[in-house]
Amino acid sequence: MRGWWQDLTDLVLPAECGGCGRPRTVLCPECRAALSGDAPRRVRPVPEPPGLPVAHAAAPYENAVRATLLAHKERGALALAAPLGAALAGAVRAGLREAGGVREPVLLVPVPSARTAVRARGHDPARRIALAAAGELRRTGTPARVLGVLRQRRAVADQSGLNSRQRLDNLAGALAVADGGGRLLAKGRVVLVDDVMTTGASLTEAARAVRSALDETAVYGGVAGEGRAKRVAGATAATGVRTVRSAEREVVDRTREVPGNAAVNGAGKIMRAAVVAASPESFQ
């Protein structure tokens, strides 16, 4: 209800620019240029987490861009989803061009917010922006859809105040793909998407979870109705060697050891990532 009411309010009441506060405009020309005026670029956090997919961002996370993202995420300025989605679509296109173009459907997989954060905000910012980006991509001839298959399977600590290593440890194993999601992910080019990238820990964990699901789909694709934990346990029982915990740990380690920090899915395709904004230090 809160999200519906905010959508209606955005349509009826005069808006102010999400970036600078100028009245009667959702996003003024100057702030729109800061968000989407430059070509999206490759970004690499320092240090770069092993297993982080090749990532592109539309703009540095500073000044008007930072204000716009915070207005959408924390203050519920939902009309900003359209320009933010257009910026994200540009970052997706940049990554696909670098990968040699599009020869299959593009599957945008948003990094999920914590359930408590979604309840407090009344919406999931990354998912809303991803939906706008998918619409923009389709309008310009790129077949795209959003697959919200990632789930948080355990609580994590607040990331603020943690360094890059601590964030990786905090998020390790925290995400999983919903049952049946691996089959959907195998049907196109996976692009992980989020609103902001700082250390890259969230995208790295998302890539691990997606790769794990795709690997399981490749091995157990013909088995219907089994849960992911049951399949791993079955493999363990068959070998009589590994525990469920060690099997999960191996999946994490294999993702982190991929040469060149490229996340490769079960079909051998390079996974990509795209964000609206990234820390200024991460731009090449």
C-alpha positions in Angstrom: 0.0 0.0 0.0 2.8 2.4 0.8 4.4 1.9 -2.6 1.1 2.3 -4.4 0.4 5.6 -2.4 3.9 6.9 -3.3 3.3 6.2 -7.0 0.0 8.1 -6.9 1.5 11.0 -5.0 4.4 11.3 -7.5 1.8 11.6 -10.3 -0.5 14.2 -8.6 1.8 16.5 -6.5 4.5 18.7 -7.8 7.9 17.0 -7.6 11.3 18.3 -6.8 14.6 17.3 -8.5 16.0 14.2 -6.8 19.5 15.5 -7.3 19.4 19.2 -6.4 15.9 19.9 -5.1 14.8 22.2 -7.9 11.0 22.4 -7.8 8.5 20.9 -10.2 10.8 18.5 -11.9 11.6 14.8 -11.2 15.2 15.2 -12.4 16.5 18.5 -13.8 18.6 18.6 -17.0 21.8 19.2 -15.1 21.3 16.2 -12.7 20.1 14.0 -15.6 23.3 14.8 -17.4 25.4 13.9 -14.3 23.6 10.6 -14.2 23.6 9.6 -17.9 25.5 12.3 -19.7 28.8 10.3 -20.0 29.3 6.9 -21.5 29.2 4.1 -18.9 32.6 2.7 -18.0 34.2 -0.4 -16.6 34.7 -0.2 -12.8 37.0 -2.1 -10.5 36.9 -1.7 -6.7 40.3 -1.6 -5.0 41.0 -4.2 -3.8 39.0 -6.2 -6.4 37.3 -9.3 -4.9 38.1 -12.6 -6.5 35.1 -13.8 -8.5 33.6 -10.3 -9.1 32.1 -10.2 -12.6 33.2 -7.6 -15.1 31.2 -4.6 -14.0 30.1 -1.3 -15.7 28.6 1.7 -14.1 26.8 4.7 -15.5 28.3 7.4 -13.1 30.4 8.0 -10.1 28.6 7.8 -6.8 28.9 11.4 -5.7 27.1 14.7 -5.6 23.9 14.8 -7.6 24.0 11.1 -8.5 24.4 10.1 -4.9 21.5 12.4 -3.9 19.3 11.0 -6.6 19.9 7.4 -5.6 19.3 8.2 -1.9 16.1 10.0 -2.8 14.8 7.0 -4.6 16.0 4.4 -2.1 15.4 6.1 1.3 12.8 8.8 0.6 10.6 6.9 -1.7 10.9 9.2 -4.8 9.7 6.4 -7.0 9.4 8.5 -10.2 13.2 8.5 -10.2 13.1 4.8 -11.1 12.7 5.7 -14.8 15.9 7.9 -15.2 17.8 5.5 -12.9 16.6 2.6 -15.0 17.7 4.3 -18.2 21.2 4.9 -16.7 21.4 1.2 -15.6 20.3 0.1 -19.1 23.3 2.1 -20.5 25.7 0.3 -18.2 24.2 -3.1 -19.3 24.6 -2.2 -23.0 28.2 -1.3 -22.4 29.0 -4.6 -20.8 27.2 -6.5 -23.5 29.1 -4.6 -26.2 32.4 -5.6 -24.5 31.2 -9.2 -24.4 30.6 -9.2 -28.2 27.0 -8.2 -28.4 23.7 -9.9 -27.7 22.8 -13.3 -29.2 20.4 -14.4 -26.5 17.9 -13.0 -24.0 19.4 -10.7 -21.4 18.4 -11.7 -17.9 18.7 -8.9 -15.3 19.2 -10.4 -11.8 18.9 -7.8 -9.1 20.8 -8.1 -5.8 18.1 -8.3 -3.2 17.7 -6.0 -0.3 17.2 -7.4 3.2 13.6 -8.1 4.0 13.7 -5.7 6.9 15.0 -2.9 4.6 12.3 -3.6 2.0 9.6 -3.4 4.7 11.0 -0.2 6.1 11.3 1.5 2.7 8.2 0.1 1.2 10.0 -1.1 -1.9 13.1 -2.9 -3.2 15.1 -0.2 -5.0 17.3 -2.5 -7.0 14.4 -4.5 -8.3 12.4 -1.4 -9.2 15.4 0.1 -11.1 16.0 -3.3 -12.8 12.4 -3.4 -14.1 12.8 0.1 -15.5 16.1 -0.9 -17.2 14.5 -4.0 -18.7 11.8 -1.9 -20.2 14.3 0.6 -21.6 16.4 -2.2 -23.1 13.3 -3.7 -24.8 12.3 -0.4 -26.2 15.8 -0.1 -27.9 15.7 -3.6 -29.4 17.5 -5.7 -26.7 15.4 -8.6 -25.4 15.5 -8.3 -21.6 13.6 -9.4 -18.6 14.1 -9.3 -14.8 14.6 -12.5 -12.9 14.2 -11.9 -9.2 15.5 -15.3 -8.2 18.1 -14.4 -5.5 17.1 -14.8 -1.9 18.8 -14.1 1.4 19.1 -17.3 3.3 20.6 -15.9 6.5 20.8 -12.5 8.2 24.0 -10.5 7.8 25.5 -7.7 9.8 25.3 -4.1 8.9 27.9 -3.4 6.2 28.6 0.2 7.2 32.0 0.4 9.0 33.3 -2.9 7.5 36.3 -3.0 5.2 36.3 -4.9 1.9 37.6 -8.2 3.5 35.1 -8.0 6.3 32.2 -7.4 3.9 33.2 -10.4 1.8 33.2 -12.6 4.9 30.0 -11.1 6.2 28.2 -11.9 2.9 29.8 -15.3 2.1 27.1 -17.8 1.6 24.3 -15.4 2.4 22.5 -15.6 -0.9 20.9 -18.5 -2.7 18.9 -18.9 -5.9 15.3 -20.0 -5.4 14.4 -23.6 -6.3 13.9 -23.8 -10.0 15.8 -20.5 -10.6 18.8 -22.3 -12.1 16.8 -23.5 -15.1 15.5 -20.0 -15.8 19.0 -18.5 -15.5 20.4 -21.0 -18.0 18.1 -19.6 -20.7 20.0 -16.3 -21.4 22.9 -14.0 -20.6 22.9 -13.3 -16.9 23.7 -9.7 -15.9 23.7 -9.0 -12.2 22.4 -5.5 -11.4 22.4 -3.2 -8.4 22.0 0.5 -7.7 25.4 1.1 -6.2 28.7 -0.8 -6.0 31.3 0.2 -3.4 33.6 -2.8 -2.4 31.9 -5.3 -4.8 31.1 -7.7 -2.0 27.4 -7.9 -2.8 27.9 -8.6 -6.5 30.6 -11.1 -5.7 28.3 -13.1 -3.4 25.5 -12.8 -6.0 27.8 -14.2 -8.7 28.7 -17.1 -6.4 25.0 -18.0 -5.7 24.1 -17.8 -9.4 27.1 -19.8 -10.5 26.3 -22.5 -7.9 22.7 -22.7 -9.1 23.8 -23.0 -12.8 26.3 -25.7 -11.9 23.7 -27.7 -10.1 21.2 -27.2 -13.0 23.9 -28.6 -15.4 24.4 -31.7 -13.2 20.9 -32.3 -11.8 18.9 -30.7 -14.6 16.9 -33.8 -15.2 15.8 -34.2 -11.5 12.5 -32.5 -10.7 11.1 -31.7 -7.3 14.3 -31.9 -5.2 15.5 -29.0 -3.1 19.0 -27.7 -3.5 20.2 -28.9 0.0 18.7 -32.4 -0.7 20.6 -32.6 -4.0 23.9 -31.6 -2.4 23.3 -34.1 0.4 22.6 -36.8 -2.2 25.9 -36.1 -3.9 27.6 -36.3 -0.5 25.9 -39.7 0.3 27.0 -41.1 -3.0 30.7 -40.2 -2.5 30.7 -40.9 1.2 33.5 -38.3 1.5 32.2 -34.7 1.7 29.8 -33.1 4.1 27.1 -30.6 2.9 29.1 -27.8 4.5 32.4 -28.8 2.7 30.5 -29.1 -0.6 29.1 -25.5 -0.2 32.5 -24.3 0.7 34.0 -25.8 -2.4 31.4 -23.9 -4.5 32.5 -20.6 -2.9 36.2 -21.4 -3.4 35.8 -22.3 -7.0 34.0 -19.1 -7.7 36.8 -17.1 -6.1 39.5 -18.9 -8.0 38.3 -18.2 -11.5 41.2 -16.7 -13.4 41.0 -13.0 -14.1 38.2 -12.4 -11.6 35.6 -13.4 -14.3 32.6 -15.2 -13.0 31.8 -18.1 -15.4 28.4 -19.8 -15.2 27.6 -23.4 -15.7 27.2 -23.1 -19.4 30.7 -21.5 -19.8 29.4 -18.0 -20.4 31.0 -15.0 -18.8 28.6 -13.4 -16.3 28.4 -9.6 -16.3 27.4 -7.0 -13.8 26.0 -3.5 -14.1 25.2 -0.8 -11.6 23.9 2.8 -11.8 26.8 4.2 -9.8 30.1 3.1 -8.3 32.6 4.7 -6.0 34.7 7.3 -7.9 37.9 5.5 -7.1 36.8 2.3 -8.9 36.5 4.0 -12.4 39.4 3.2 -14.7 
